[in-house]
């Protein structure tokens, strides 16, 4: 039997360089992808923006179920803004909804069996019936699911809002659960 000598193997330098090059490319892509993900997270965190998935049909045709919307925390709420908020109702515990701001602080809301009427208050003027009549109004019907609401008339207090879904006939909104406090509002929808 012949003895083998322990000879060093020939190392193919090209294969080693190629393998190291592939590993370096993978590491670069991982670092780049991780950095990009971190930047996106930081952007949404520091700009107070969140992505929401729309559920339900109360905002159709404006928003459809399954669509994504960007929500931004905002101090100022305006009439007709679409806002995301948490309803303080036992049946909707910890559920956030999206509705449109229809009634603002100082507005007069009249609810009866047939309709809801919101009269705009004049800015900086005491709530006076004549001022409401001269400013403008929003009117929409009561529906089957809102008929149980008792007729009432109220002036919306400071930091409270009256919300309605764009799908007026199929929306569970302030006609049923009442006014929404400013603290319940997460933010306004920027776009879908």
Protein Blocks (a to p, Z undefined) as FASTA:
>chain_A
ZZdddddddddfklmmmmmmmmmmmmmmmmmmmmmmmmmmmmmmmnopacdddedjklcc
kbcghiacdddddfbdcehiacddddddfklgoiacddddfbdghiacdddfkbccdddd
dehiacdfklmmmnopcdddddfklmmpccddddddehiacdddfklmlcccfklnopad
fklpnbdcfbZZ
